[in-house]
Amino acid sequence: MKLLVGYRGTNVGQDLLDLSVKHAKAFGYEVQLVTSLPGGEKTSSKIINEAENNLKEASQFLTNKSIKNTTHLLIRGRTAGEDIVSFARETDCDEILIGVKSRSKVGKILFGSTAQYVILQAKCPVISVK
């Protein structure tokens, strides 16, 4: 069984990792740590290196807790929400954990919401962490 964790290493990152440990132990999940970047001019090598380092640190945290995990840095020209939903389908994930940023209503209209997209489009249960 697979648990996808949409991980950026910021804001609620540690809360996501802590909850993923609980779910992995309770349900026997293998954790798929996923970070999505848009690619092209919006994604510098510095941003890619940062994302890779964040994934390595998160993977080490899970490994230290005896949780089997793999990391995936997706740079496929999609939004983060599209990438997460597609990857969950492609790998038959059983559950998704995703962080939610607090934004104003206007902010959500202007910038969209990755978590909202994932919650509405995913074919498996989605748990959001604030």
C-alpha positions in Angstrom: 0.0 0.0 0.0 1.2 3.5 -0.9 0.9 6.9 0.8 1.8 9.9 -1.3 3.0 12.9 0.7 3.1 16.2 -1.3 6.2 17.6 0.3 7.9 21.0 -0.1 9.9 21.2 3.1 8.3 24.4 4.2 5.4 25.5 6.4 3.7 22.3 7.5 6.5 20.0 6.3 7.3 18.5 9.7 3.7 18.0 10.5 3.2 16.1 7.2 6.2 13.9 8.0 5.0 13.2 11.5 1.5 12.2 10.3 3.0 10.1 7.5 4.9 8.1 10.1 1.7 7.4 12.0 -0.3 6.4 8.9 2.6 4.3 7.6 2.8 2.4 10.8 -0.9 2.0 11.3 -1.7 0.9 7.7 1.5 -0.6 6.5 2.1 2.1 3.9 5.2 2.7 1.9 5.6 6.5 1.7 6.1 8.3 -1.7 7.6 11.7 -1.0 6.7 13.9 -4.0 7.8 17.5 -4.8 6.5 19.1 -8.0 8.3 22.0 -9.7 6.9 23.7 -12.9 10.1 23.5 -14.9 11.3 25.9 -17.6 12.4 29.4 -16.7 10.4 29.3 -13.4 12.7 26.5 -12.1 16.4 27.4 -11.5 19.1 24.9 -10.7 19.1 26.5 -7.2 15.4 25.7 -6.7 16.0 22.1 -8.0 18.9 21.6 -5.6 16.9 22.9 -2.7 14.0 20.6 -3.5 16.4 17.6 -3.8 17.9 18.4 -0.4 14.5 18.8 1.2 13.5 15.4 -0.2 16.7 13.8 1.0 16.2 15.2 4.6 12.6 14.0 4.6 13.6 10.6 3.4 16.2 10.3 6.1 13.7 11.3 8.7 11.3 8.5 7.6 14.2 6.0 7.3 15.2 6.8 10.8 11.6 5.9 11.9 11.9 2.6 10.0 9.4 3.8 7.3 10.1 2.5 3.8 10.0 5.5 1.4 11.0 6.8 -2.0 11.5 10.3 -3.2 10.2 11.8 -6.5 11.1 15.2 -7.9 8.6 15.9 -10.6 9.4 18.5 -13.2 6.9 17.8 -15.9 5.5 21.2 -16.9 2.3 20.8 -14.8 0.9 22.5 -11.8 1.7 20.9 -8.5 -1.9 19.8 -8.1 -2.0 18.2 -11.5 1.4 16.5 -10.9 0.3 15.1 -7.5 -3.0 13.8 -8.8 -1.5 12.2 -11.9 1.4 10.7 -9.9 -1.1 9.2 -7.4 -3.0 7.6 -10.2 0.1 6.4 -12.1 1.5 4.7 -9.0 -1.8 3.5 -7.5 -1.5 5.4 -4.3 -4.0 4.6 -1.6 -4.0 7.9 0.2 -2.6 11.4 -0.2 -1.3 13.8 2.5 -1.0 17.4 1.6 -0.2 20.6 3.4 -2.6 23.6 3.3 -1.4 27.2 3.5 -3.7 29.8 5.0 -4.6 32.2 2.4 -7.3 34.9 2.1 -10.3 34.2 -0.2 -8.9 36.7 -2.7 -5.5 35.0 -2.6 -7.1 31.6 -3.5 -8.9 33.2 -6.4 -5.8 34.9 -7.8 -3.3 32.1 -7.2 -5.4 28.9 -7.1 -5.0 26.2 -4.5 -2.9 23.1 -5.0 -4.6 21.5 -2.0 -8.1 22.3 -3.3 -7.2 20.8 -6.7 -5.9 17.6 -5.2 -8.9 17.3 -2.8 -11.4 17.7 -5.7 -9.6 15.6 -8.4 -7.9 12.8 -6.5 -9.5 9.3 -6.8 -8.2 8.3 -3.4 -8.7 9.8 0.1 -6.9 13.1 0.8 -5.9 14.3 4.2 -4.9 18.0 4.5 -2.6 19.3 7.2 -2.6 22.9 8.3 
